[in-house]
């Protein structure tokens, strides 16, 4: 990954190949036991055309896009708990029930009240308008009582409003529950203090992240994000859903601002509460010809690279553009695919008695091999060069 530019982000070269003769590009120290005759080894790299991205790095926590904290809204004794943590449930699935004997009796009583009120209305027909109005009012009240009784009976069954996975169960058969969601019994709590059952979606995720004040202006809604879960090589993608404007202050005393990232697609292997690293792409430049910055030399106002072809080296004047981490843009004087000299190493003849010791980093990317693939990640807005 490229070095941070002016404290504002990271430049990442996404395409191209780095060809290394004798090892990866880096800083090298030659250790010789004597002054024997030396041979020259040339380290070269390829001028490549690709996409360059500048990103703001943020850490965050995975959360389900949907979460339902569920509790009984009626009092009673729990008769069944149909799910355990980790179970997958469909929308409308029964999770638990309470004893509904009294609730069913209340419905029967309310129904009897409605029947009686209807009889009163029939009897009042032909009577005074006041008697008819009174009978109608009694019927309306009886129907309202019946409706509430039926609602309470339905609430004796706890159902899931979403399709997802059971994340917590805090009730057990035999527990007494109150209408405010409290429990008394042996249920084991693994979720929030009040929820008796928690169901989360596992096919849609968000990342709750934060950025510093210096990066806030460049982070916009709709920007693409590359997300790497902690301890995983898997990359998932997302877009910035919202950027908060109210700061919070951590233990270090520095202000950070909340950023919510919506994960695109339906990736697997994600877990609620997991830590991720997010690279928010704030600028993108396409079709850029670059070479390693170490391949460039200057003389006065002129800039040069040394091109090697068929064993011959030619010093070539070039015009440089922007610097992207460990690589520099070439705007003229060089073509894609050209082999440029990065540095030359003096080695003892036959290599006997000498070692190469690498220090520092291996240029822009570890391993000196193929750069990561370019192009746009699924979903989100790819910022243009003009941003």
matplotlib code that plots the C-alpha trace (Angstrom):
import matplotlib.pyplot as plt

x = [0.0, 1.3, 2.6, 0.1, 0.1, 0.2, -1.6, -4.7, -4.9, -3.1, -2.4, -2.8, -1.6, -4.2, -2.7, 0.6, 3.5, 6.8, 9.6, 12.6, 15.9, 17.6, 14.9, 12.2, 12.7, 13.8, 16.7, 19.7, 23.0, 25.8, 28.0, 31.4, 34.1, 36.8, 37.4, 37.2, 36.2, 32.5, 29.8, 26.9, 23.3, 20.6, 17.2, 14.5, 10.8, 8.1, 6.4, 2.7, -0.6, -3.3, -5.7, -4.5, -6.7, -6.3, -8.0, -8.8, -8.3, -10.8, -11.5, -15.0, -17.3, -19.7, -23.4, -26.4, -28.4, -31.5, -31.8, -35.0, -35.0, -38.2, -40.1, -43.5, -46.0, -48.3, -47.7, -47.7, -45.7, -43.5, -44.7, -42.4, -39.2, -38.8, -35.4, -31.8, -28.9, -27.7, -31.0, -32.1, -35.7, -38.1, -40.2, -43.2, -41.7, -42.8, -40.0, -41.8, -45.2, -46.7, -49.7, -52.8, -55.5, -56.6, -56.1, -58.4, -61.0, -60.8, -61.5, -64.5, -65.9, -65.4, -67.1, -70.1, -70.3, -70.4, -73.2, -75.2, -74.7, -75.9, -79.0, -79.5, -79.3, -81.9, -84.2, -83.8, -85.0, -88.2, -87.4, -86.5, -83.5, -81.8, -82.2, -80.9, -77.9, -77.2, -77.4, -75.1, -72.5, -72.5, -72.0, -69.0, -67.5, -67.9, -66.3, -63.4, -62.9, -63.0, -60.4, -58.0, -58.5, -57.7, -54.5, -53.4, -54.0, -51.9, -49.1, -48.9, -47.0, -43.6, -42.8, -39.9, -40.7, -37.6, -35.9, -32.5, -30.5, -31.3, -28.5, -29.7, -32.3, -33.0, -36.0, -36.8, -39.9, -41.3, -40.1, -42.6, -42.7, -44.2, -45.8, -42.7, -40.4, -38.8, -38.2, -37.9, -36.4, -33.5, -33.1, -29.4, -28.8, -26.6, -28.1, -29.5, -30.8, -34.4, -34.8, -36.0, -35.0, -32.8, -32.9, -30.4, -30.2, -27.1, -27.3, -27.1, -24.4, -23.2, -19.9, -20.0, -16.7, -15.1, -12.7, -10.6, -11.3, -8.6, -10.3, -13.9, -14.1, -13.0, -15.4, -18.7, -21.9, -21.8, -18.0, -16.7, -15.1, -12.9, -13.5, -11.1, -12.5, -9.9, -7.9, -9.2, -7.8, -11.3, -12.2, -15.7, -17.0, -19.4, -20.5, -20.6, -24.2, -23.9, -21.2, -21.9, -21.2, -21.1, -17.7, -17.0, -13.7, -11.8, -9.3, -6.6, -8.5, -8.8, -12.2, -13.6, -16.7, -19.1, -19.3, -21.8, -20.8, -23.4, -21.8, -22.8, -23.7, -24.2, -20.8, -20.4, -18.2, -19.1, -20.1, -21.8, -19.3, -16.3, -13.6, -12.8, -10.5, -12.1, -10.3, -12.6, -11.7, -11.7, -9.9, -9.3, -7.2, -7.5, -5.0, -1.9, 1.5, 3.8, 7.3, 8.9, 10.1, 13.5, 14.0, 13.9, 16.9, 17.2, 19.8, 19.1, 15.5, 15.5, 14.2, 15.5, 15.0, 17.3, 15.6, 17.1, 16.4, 18.2, 21.0, 21.5, 20.8, 19.6, 19.2, 15.8, 14.4, 10.8, 8.2, 6.9, 3.5, 2.0, 3.7, 1.5, 3.2, 6.3, 5.4, 5.6, 3.4, 5.2, 3.3, 5.6, 8.9, 8.0, 5.6, 3.9, 5.9, 9.3, 11.9, 13.5, 16.5, 15.6, 19.2, 22.3, 24.0, 27.7, 28.1, 31.3, 32.1, 30.2, 28.4, 30.8, 31.3, 28.7, 25.2, 22.4, 20.6, 17.3, 16.1, 13.0, 10.1, 9.9, 8.8, 5.1, 3.9, 5.3, 6.7, 7.7, 5.1, 1.8, 0.0, -3.5, -6.1, -7.6, -11.0, -13.9, -15.1, -18.8, -21.1, -20.4, -19.2, -15.6, -14.3, -12.7, -9.4, -11.1, -12.2]
y = [0.0, 3.4, 6.0, 8.5, 11.7, 14.9, 13.0, 12.7, 9.2, 6.4, 5.9, 2.4, 1.2, -1.3, -2.6, -3.3, -5.7, -5.2, -7.3, -7.7, -9.3, -10.8, -9.8, -7.4, -3.6, -2.2, -0.7, -3.1, -3.3, -5.3, -7.1, -8.2, -10.1, -8.8, -6.6, -9.3, -8.4, -7.6, -8.0, -5.7, -6.9, -4.6, -4.3, -3.3, -2.6, -2.2, 1.0, 0.2, 1.8, 1.3, 2.9, 4.8, 5.2, 7.5, 6.2, 7.2, 4.4, 3.7, 1.0, -0.1, -2.7, -4.9, -4.8, -6.4, -4.1, -5.3, -6.3, -7.0, -7.0, -8.8, -9.3, -10.4, -7.5, -9.5, -11.1, -14.8, -17.9, -19.1, -22.4, -23.0, -21.6, -22.8, -21.4, -21.4, -19.1, -19.6, -20.9, -19.4, -18.3, -17.1, -13.9, -14.7, -17.8, -18.6, -18.0, -18.6, -18.7, -17.9, -19.6, -18.1, -19.6, -16.4, -14.5, -16.9, -16.6, -12.8, -13.1, -15.5, -13.0, -10.1, -12.0, -12.7, -9.0, -8.2, -10.7, -9.2, -5.7, -6.7, -8.1, -4.8, -3.0, -5.3, -4.7, -1.0, -0.8, 1.2, 2.7, 6.3, 7.7, 8.0, 4.3, 3.4, 5.6, 4.1, 0.5, 1.5, 3.0, -0.2, -2.3, -0.1, -0.4, -4.2, -4.5, -2.4, -4.7, -7.7, -6.2, -5.6, -9.1, -10.6, -8.5, -9.6, -13.2, -12.8, -11.3, -14.6, -15.8, -14.1, -14.1, -12.8, -9.8, -10.5, -13.4, -13.9, -15.7, -15.9, -13.9, -14.1, -15.9, -14.7, -16.7, -20.4, -22.4, -21.8, -18.2, -15.5, -12.5, -9.1, -6.8, -4.6, -7.4, -8.3, -11.9, -13.9, -17.4, -19.3, -17.7, -17.1, -13.6, -13.2, -10.0, -6.7, -6.3, -6.0, -8.1, -11.7, -12.8, -11.0, -11.8, -10.3, -10.3, -12.2, -11.4, -7.6, -5.7, -2.3, -1.0, 1.6, 3.4, 6.8, 9.2, 12.0, 15.7, 16.0, 13.4, 14.5, 16.9, 14.2, 11.5, 11.7, 9.7, 7.2, 6.7, 3.2, 1.3, -1.8, -3.7, -6.3, -8.2, -8.6, -11.7, -12.4, -12.1, -11.8, -8.4, -7.2, -4.0, -1.3, 2.3, 5.2, 5.5, 8.5, 10.8, 12.3, 15.9, 15.5, 14.5, 12.2, 12.3, 9.1, 8.4, 10.0, 13.3, 13.5, 14.1, 11.5, 11.6, 8.6, 7.1, 4.3, 2.0, -0.3, -3.6, -4.5, -8.0, -10.9, -11.9, -14.8, -15.3, -12.0, -11.7, -9.1, -7.2, -8.1, -5.5, -4.5, -2.1, 0.1, 1.9, 4.7, 5.6, 9.4, 9.9, 7.8, 8.4, 6.0, 5.1, 6.4, 5.5, 5.1, 3.8, 3.3, 6.7, 5.1, 4.8, 8.6, 10.8, 14.6, 16.8, 20.5, 21.0, 17.7, 14.3, 11.0, 7.3, 4.6, 2.3, -1.2, -3.1, -6.1, -5.7, -2.0, 0.9, 4.2, 7.3, 8.8, 12.2, 12.1, 14.4, 13.5, 14.1, 13.4, 11.1, 8.3, 6.7, 4.9, 5.4, 8.5, 9.3, 9.7, 12.1, 11.8, 10.3, 6.7, 4.0, 1.2, -2.0, -0.2, -1.7, 0.9, 0.6, 1.0, 0.4, -1.5, -3.8, -4.6, -8.3, -10.4, -12.6, -15.9, -14.6, -16.4, -14.8, -12.1, -11.7, -9.2, -7.8, -6.1, -3.4, -1.3, -2.1, -3.7, -0.7, -0.2, -3.7, -6.7, -9.6, -7.6, -9.4, -8.7, -5.6, -6.0, -6.0, -2.7, -1.5, -0.6, -2.5, -3.6, -0.9, 2.7, 5.8, 5.9, 9.4, 11.1, 12.8, 16.1, 15.6]
z = [0.0, -0.8, 1.7, 3.1, 1.1, 3.2, 6.0, 3.9, 2.7, 0.8, -2.8, -4.1, -7.5, -8.8, -12.0, -13.6, -12.9, -11.2, -12.7, -10.5, -11.4, -8.5, -5.9, -5.0, -5.3, -2.0, -0.1, -0.2, 1.7, 0.2, 2.7, 1.3, 3.2, 0.8, -2.2, -4.8, -8.4, -8.7, -11.3, -11.8, -11.4, -12.7, -11.0, -13.5, -13.4, -16.0, -16.9, -16.4, -17.2, -14.5, -12.1, -9.0, -6.0, -3.0, 0.1, 3.6, 6.1, 8.9, 11.3, 12.2, 13.5, 11.6, 12.4, 10.8, 8.6, 10.4, 14.1, 16.0, 19.8, 20.7, 24.0, 25.0, 25.4, 27.7, 31.1, 31.7, 32.0, 29.1, 27.8, 24.9, 23.5, 19.9, 19.0, 20.1, 19.4, 15.8, 14.5, 11.1, 11.1, 8.5, 8.7, 10.9, 12.5, 16.1, 18.6, 21.9, 23.5, 26.9, 28.6, 26.9, 29.0, 30.6, 27.4, 25.5, 28.3, 27.9, 24.2, 24.8, 27.4, 25.0, 22.2, 24.5, 25.3, 21.6, 21.1, 23.9, 22.6, 19.2, 20.8, 22.5, 19.2, 17.7, 20.7, 20.5, 16.9, 16.9, 20.3, 20.9, 19.2, 22.6, 23.2, 19.8, 20.3, 23.7, 22.2, 19.4, 21.8, 23.9, 20.8, 19.7, 23.2, 23.2, 19.8, 21.0, 24.0, 21.8, 19.5, 22.4, 23.7, 20.4, 20.1, 23.6, 22.6, 19.5, 21.6, 23.5, 20.6, 19.9, 16.2, 14.1, 12.0, 9.8, 8.2, 9.9, 12.6, 16.3, 18.0, 21.6, 23.8, 27.3, 28.2, 29.0, 29.5, 33.0, 33.2, 34.1, 31.8, 32.2, 29.7, 29.7, 28.6, 31.9, 32.9, 36.0, 35.7, 34.3, 30.8, 29.9, 28.7, 25.6, 24.2, 25.4, 29.0, 27.9, 24.7, 25.3, 21.8, 19.3, 15.6, 13.2, 9.4, 8.1, 4.5, 4.8, 6.8, 7.7, 9.1, 11.8, 11.4, 12.1, 10.5, 11.8, 11.3, 8.7, 6.5, 7.0, 4.1, 1.6, 2.7, 0.9, 0.7, -2.1, -2.3, -2.8, 0.1, 0.2, 3.5, 5.0, 8.1, 10.9, 10.6, 7.0, 3.5, 2.2, 0.6, 0.5, -0.9, 0.2, -0.2, 2.2, 3.4, 5.7, 7.2, 10.7, 11.6, 15.3, 16.7, 19.6, 21.5, 22.4, 25.1, 23.0, 23.1, 19.3, 17.6, 15.2, 13.1, 12.5, 9.0, 8.2, 5.3, 3.6, 2.5, -1.0, -2.2, 0.1, 1.4, 3.8, 6.8, 8.4, 12.1, 14.1, 16.2, 14.1, 13.5, 9.9, 8.2, 5.6, 2.7, 1.6, -2.0, -2.1, -5.4, -8.5, -11.6, -14.5, -17.3, -15.6, -16.8, -13.8, -12.9, -9.5, -8.2, -7.6, -11.3, -11.9, -11.8, -12.3, -13.8, -13.6, -14.8, -16.8, -15.6, -16.8, -16.7, -17.9, -20.4, -20.9, -24.1, -25.7, -23.1, -24.0, -21.6, -22.9, -20.8, -21.7, -20.9, -19.6, -18.2, -14.8, -13.3, -9.9, -7.3, -6.0, -3.1, -4.3, -8.0, -10.2, -13.2, -16.6, -18.9, -21.9, -23.1, -22.2, -23.3, -21.5, -21.1, -21.2, -18.8, -16.7, -14.4, -10.8, -9.5, -10.0, -7.5, -7.3, -6.5, -6.1, -9.0, -8.8, -5.8, -3.4, 0.0, -0.5, 0.6, -0.2, 2.8, 2.2, 4.5, 4.6, 2.4, -1.0, -2.9, -3.3, -2.9, -1.0, -3.0, -6.1, -8.2, -9.8, -8.7, -7.5, -10.2, -11.3, -12.1, -10.0, -7.0, -7.2, -6.1, -5.1, -6.7, -8.1, -7.6, -10.6, -10.9, -10.5, -7.0]

ax = plt.figure().add_subplot(projection="3d")
ax.plot(x, y, z, "-o")
ax.set_aspect("equal")
plt.show()
